[in-house]
């Protein structure tokens, strides 16, 4: 088995903690990272406070994360503090990135040409987004002004992404993903859903526990539905490995064991369930 890339996500934003904005970014990133064979071990939501951001980053580094992604706080306003807080936590000076400055300048020039902004000149607020920690590289943002930030701290890769979902997804998909190839290497991930004719998770519990114990390399988890509705309970199987063949082998063995146990108990498996209920 290949070693699993350990990931932590730090979501930054008072608006998230106040309940004004739903954190859909973490959910999307978890899907993308899992599909690449990584394991998100923790998601932390932090306020727009430099000390809290630094404390969260130090915690993630202390847990020997391979990849830390911050999300939010990269904009032009004074409460967009993430990049400066990360630099301070790592003991790095902030300096203007000429590459990032050019990205931002060109983006506002394009917006001006389209008539979306009233002027194209770089202001201090716009130039603020080009201030990067020493040694950091900018990641192209095709949907917004603030570039992403990529840096390395020892064996850990740290990435700062904007909180606007469209911008976060664009940077992750088009600028960050190719750079993660070296970190993730050749890994595969697959999920399977086994839908059962059971509406009581306690009936599945002994089977799930026994199968999970016999297949420690596969994540085996039952999922309950609301009592009284028409949705049956199901079991999720998930595994990571060097390649698709290795993962398929792990899942085939676990699924066969699970189906045999369910058959002994007279529990029917409903075929062709949705892949991601």
C-alpha positions, -999 to 999 in steps of 0.1 A, spaced: 0 0 0 12 35 -8 13 60 20 -18 82 22 -14 120 18 -27 136 49 -46 169 43 -61 195 66 -83 224 55 -85 257 74 -116 277 65 -112 313 74 -141 338 77 -162 354 104 -192 351 80 -189 313 82 -188 312 120 -218 336 121 -238 313 100 -242 339 72 -223 318 46 -225 281 42 -191 264 38 -196 245 6 -159 249 -3 -147 222 21 -173 197 9 -161 202 -27 -124 200 -19 -129 169 1 -144 152 -29 -116 163 -52 -89 153 -27 -105 119 -19 -107 112 -57 -69 117 -58 -63 92 -30 -57 118 -2 -73 117 32 -87 149 47 -81 144 84 -95 176 98 -115 207 88 -111 238 110 -132 269 108 -114 300 120 -123 337 124 -106 365 105 -80 368 134 -43 366 127 -36 348 160 -63 322 154 -51 316 119 -16 312 131 -27 289 159 -47 268 134 -17 266 110 7 256 138 -17 228 149 -19 214 114 19 215 110 23 198 144 2 169 132 26 164 103 1 172 75 14 167 40 -9 194 26 -26 223 43 -52 243 24 -65 276 37 -97 290 22 -108 326 25 -92 359 34 -72 367 2 -91 398 -9 -83 435 -10 -99 446 23 -82 450 56 -100 421 72 -86 397 45 -57 386 67 -50 350 58 -18 354 38 -2 378 62 -11 356 91 4 326 74 36 345 67 39 356 103 32 321 116 60 307 94 84 335 102 85 348 67 85 384 55 58 397 32 70 411 -1 54 420 -34 54 393 -60 60 407 -94 42 378 -111 12 382 -88 12 419 -94 11 414 -131 -17 389 -128 -38 413 -108 -30 443 -131 -40 423 -162 -72 411 -146 -84 446 -137 -74 458 -172 -96 431 -186 -125 441 -163 -121 477 -174 -121 468 -211 -153 449 -205 -168 478 -186 -171 459 -153 -150 484 -133 -146 521 -136 -108 523 -138 -79 500 -145 -51 515 -124 -35 495 -96 -45 510 -62 -31 500 -28 -61 478 -21 -55 460 -54 -17 458 -49 -23 443 -14 -33 410 -31 2 408 -46 18 408 -12 31 372 -7 52 354 19 88 351 10 94 320 -12 57 316 -22 44 312 -57 12 326 -72 -15 304 -86 -35 318 -116 -70 329 -108 -91 332 -140 -123 341 -122 -112 368 -98 -84 392 -88 -66 374 -59 -41 347 -70 -38 316 -50 -6 311 -29 16 281 -29 46 275 -6 65 247 12 73 245 49 97 216 54 78 185 40 44 203 41 28 220 11 7 250 21 -19 265 -3 -40 296 3 -72 298 -18 -99 325 -21 -132 319 -3 -154 327 -33 -164 292 -46 -160 299 -83 -125 313 -77 -115 285 -54 -126 259 -78 -109 275 -108 -76 278 -90 -78 243 -76 -88 227 -109 -66 246 -134 -36 259 -114 -32 237 -83 -41 202 -94 -12 198 -118 12 208 -91 -2 182 -67 7 154 -90 42 150 -75 27 151 -39 0 126 -46 20 103 -69 2 73 -83 -28 68 -61 -64 57 -66 -96 60 -46 -130 44 -50 -163 43 -32 -191 17 -34 -225 19 -20 -244 -12 -9 -281 -4 -5 -300 -27 18 -337 -35 24 -332 -24 60 -347 7 78 -330 1 112 -292 7 114 -289 -13 146 -297 -44 125 -267 -36 102 -243 -27 131 -230 -62 140 -224 -71 103 -207 -38 96 -185 -41 126 -175 -76 118 -167 -69 82 -147 -38 91 -126 -57 115 -117 -83 89 -108 -57 63 -89 -29 80 -77 -14 48 -112 -6 37 -135 20 53 -168 4 61 -196 26 73 -234 22 75 -255 52 69 -290 56 85 -319 73 69 -347 91 88 -371 67 105 -404 65 87 -393 76 53 -391 54 22 -353 55 20 -334 23 31 -301 23 50 -269 17 31 -233 7 36 -204 27 21 -171 10 13 -141 31 4 -104 23 -2 -72 39 -14 -43 22 -30 -14 24 -55 -37 20 -85 -73 11 -95 -65 -26 -96 -53 -27 -60 -83 -7 -48 -107 -29 -68 -92 -60 -52 -97 -46 -17 -133 -36 -24 -142 -68 -41 -131 -89 -11 -149 -66 14 -181 -64 -7 -182 -102 -11 -178 -107 26 -205 -81 34 -229 -96 9 -223 -131 24 -230 -118 59 -262 -100 48 -274 -132 31 -270 -152 62 -292 -127 80 -317 -128 52 -311 -91 43 -317 -82 7 -293 -61 -12 -310 -36 -35 -289 -35 -67 -279 -4 -87 -281 22 -59 -270 58 -67 -232 61 -65 -232 91 -41 -265 92 -22 
